Amino acid sequence: MKVRALITLVVGKGKQIAPNGVCDVSDAEAKRLISLGYAESLKKTAQPPVEVTEIEEDESDGNGDKQPIQPNGQTGNVQK
């Protein structure tokens, strides 16, 4: 299993893996390193689906700040 080192790891016979380095270790060793917080799995895990919500309709006339757009040539406070 491939893991990404979070700290410097020594694997095999003195081979060092720097933080953020990727190495291939046995499944048992990978689980041990991950449980100790020394590495993270690179195996893709099923992630929960992202919840999609509906976009609220606003009365901003498309300017994005929810403030009414003043007609050309007018200044001052615009009332709805």
C-alpha positions in Angstrom: 0.0 0.0 0.0 1.3 3.5 -0.8 1.5 6.0 2.0 2.7 9.6 2.3 5.1 10.2 5.2 4.0 12.9 7.7 7.4 12.7 9.4 10.8 11.2 8.4 10.3 7.5 8.2 12.9 4.7 8.1 11.7 1.8 6.0 13.5 -1.3 4.8 17.2 -1.4 5.5 17.9 2.2 6.5 16.0 3.8 3.7 14.7 7.2 4.8 11.5 8.8 3.5 11.3 12.5 4.1 8.0 14.2 5.1 5.6 14.3 2.2 7.6 11.5 0.5 5.7 8.6 -0.9 6.6 4.9 -0.2 5.1 1.5 -0.7 4.8 -0.7 2.4 2.9 -3.8 3.4 -0.8 -3.3 4.3 -0.1 -4.1 8.0 2.8 -1.6 8.2 0.7 1.0 6.4 -2.1 0.6 8.9 0.3 0.8 11.8 2.0 4.0 10.5 -1.4 5.6 9.8 -2.8 4.7 13.3 0.3 6.3 14.9 -0.1 9.4 12.9 3.2 9.0 11.1 1.7 8.6 7.6 -1.5 9.0 5.5 -2.9 6.6 3.0 -2.8 7.4 -0.7 -5.4 4.8 -1.4 -8.5 6.4 -2.6 -11.3 6.0 -0.1 -14.9 6.5 -0.7 -15.8 10.0 0.3 -19.3 11.0 1.3 -21.1 12.8 -1.5 -21.2 16.6 -1.4 -24.6 17.9 -0.5 -26.0 20.3 -3.1 -28.3 23.0 -2.0 -30.4 25.2 -4.1 -29.2 28.8 -4.7 -31.5 31.3 -3.1 -33.0 33.9 -5.4 -32.1 37.4 -4.5 -33.2 40.8 -5.7 -29.8 42.1 -6.5 -30.3 42.6 -10.2 -27.2 40.5 -10.8 -24.6 42.7 -9.1 -24.0 40.1 -6.4 -24.2 42.3 -3.3 -28.0 42.2 -2.8 -28.2 45.9 -3.3 -30.4 47.4 -5.9 -28.7 48.9 -8.9 -29.4 52.6 -9.4 -30.7 53.8 -12.8 -28.2 55.8 -14.8 -27.9 59.4 -13.9 -29.4 59.0 -10.4 -27.5 59.2 -7.2 -28.4 58.9 -3.5 -30.3 56.3 -1.5 -32.4 53.9 -3.6 -35.6 52.6 -1.9 -37.2 49.4 -3.0 
